[in-house]
Amino acid sequence: MHIPLSKAHIPKKVFENINQVFASGKLSGDGSFCHSTEEKLKNILKIKHVLLTSSCTHALEMSMLLLNGKEGDEVILPSFTFTSTANAILVAGLKPVFCEIDPKTFNIDINDVLKKITPKTIAIIPVHYAGVACDMEKLLEICRPKNIKIIEDAAHAIGAKWDHKFLGTIGDMGCLSFHDTKNVICGEGGAFLTNDDSLAEKAMIIREKGTNRAQFLKGQVDKYTWVAKGSSYILAEPLAAILSAEVDIMFELNEKRGNIHHYYYDNLKILEEKNILTLPFLPNYSETNYHLFFIVLNSPEQRNSLMSHLRSKGIGATFHYIPLHSAPLGIELGNKPNDLEITEKFHSRLLRLPLYPDMEQKDYETVVSEIIAWSHEIA
Ligand SMILES: Cc1ncc(COP(=O)(O)O)c(C=O)c1O
């Protein structure tokens, strides 16, 4: 593809930081770049605790383990998400309960959440799809009186906001991704966020193989030992060094994506007016980070036809998640494809367009002109 779906922006500072790490000879996790980047994120996102992790998948696993649930306890999530959201629930021995999406935003459908809550529901994982906030006001209203925990899957959403608050900082816990395809990257990486001191303390132990090594490094105990169940979820120092440079230019990166997002929106409006496609909907409570740009076609056949057309021109347009409830493991867990009709209907109409900070104007102009050329072919 000569116009890929995404491509990481690597600032020069990354090379300086990496050299510094190699010169120090200390490459393992919880080192100085890890600490300073956690501090930077705390200040930017206005959250009490940030723990860098080896991925968002691992941050989600940590948050599910921290629920301390018992077998049979249920966690509600949208079916239209990445496997990691559901896997984390299974890793903690809990039951995933799949929920519909709102076809305008592809975010969790609050009316369906209400239908899926049972006395066994202990948590809900809203996924802020494409960096657009879920309806957090309604979710908080539903969850707080019932003591249902909210864990935000903010894998797409660094720097995006709901009601002036950063996504990932609103619920009880939040999880970010720094995978190569995200707005702020370090190859593979993530972060666990919380304002709760006790959860943060337990999270540090889980992240460090069930030991109190973090307390030892702070000089709070004179030796470290095995204190709880845990795993190895810490971010290695060379990756934290890359992340540090990326976090410094986070808003600049989001703005560059925003310019391309606006171009797509403004120049594809004409096709929405002709009822050929639907453009993304941004609710007024949401301030997006422009993580990705998608269009929704009128049928799966039209989506596939446009995707083939763009790919034949070297443009990396692509679909997104295959719903989890109807995936082989979803079926094995007792779900049926027609359980979630809206998710089934809309996921196969969605098409993502190339979007990355260094995308050249001639390239996004080509994407739009090829979509318009395709629309003439099917007219
Ligand atoms: C909604 C969602 N959650 C979690 C993840 C997992 O992120 P990571 O690759 O950092 O583990 C992804 C990955 O793209 C995702 O899309």
The ligand as a MOL file (V3000), in Angstrom:
LIG
                    3D

  0  0  0     0  0            999 V3000
M  V30 BEGIN CTAB
M  V30 COUNTS 16 16 0 0 0
M  V30 BEGIN ATOM
M  V30 1 C -10.4800 -1.0940 22.2400 0
M  V30 2 C -9.1240 -1.7270 22.4520 0
M  V30 3 N -8.7910 -2.1560 23.6760 0
M  V30 4 C -7.5870 -2.7130 23.9380 0
M  V30 5 C -6.6460 -2.8560 22.9330 0
M  V30 6 C -5.3280 -3.5100 23.2480 0
M  V30 7 O -4.2790 -2.5880 23.2080 0
M  V30 8 P -2.7540 -3.0910 23.2600 0
M  V30 9 O -2.3690 -3.4400 21.8560 0
M  V30 10 O -1.9910 -1.9060 23.7880 0
M  V30 11 O -2.6840 -4.2460 24.1800 0
M  V30 12 C -6.9540 -2.4270 21.6360 0
M  V30 13 C -5.9630 -2.5530 20.5630 0
M  V30 14 O -6.0010 -1.9490 19.5440 0
M  V30 15 C -8.2220 -1.8470 21.3790 0
M  V30 16 O -8.5780 -1.4460 20.1510 0
M  V30 END ATOM
M  V30 BEGIN BOND
M  V30 1 1 1 2
M  V30 2 1 2 3
M  V30 3 2 2 15
M  V30 4 2 3 4
M  V30 5 1 4 5
M  V30 6 1 5 6
M  V30 7 2 5 12
M  V30 8 1 6 7
M  V30 9 1 7 8
M  V30 10 2 8 9
M  V30 11 1 8 10
M  V30 12 1 8 11
M  V30 13 1 12 13
M  V30 14 1 12 15
M  V30 15 2 13 14
M  V30 16 1 15 16
M  V30 END BOND
M  V30 END CTAB
M  END
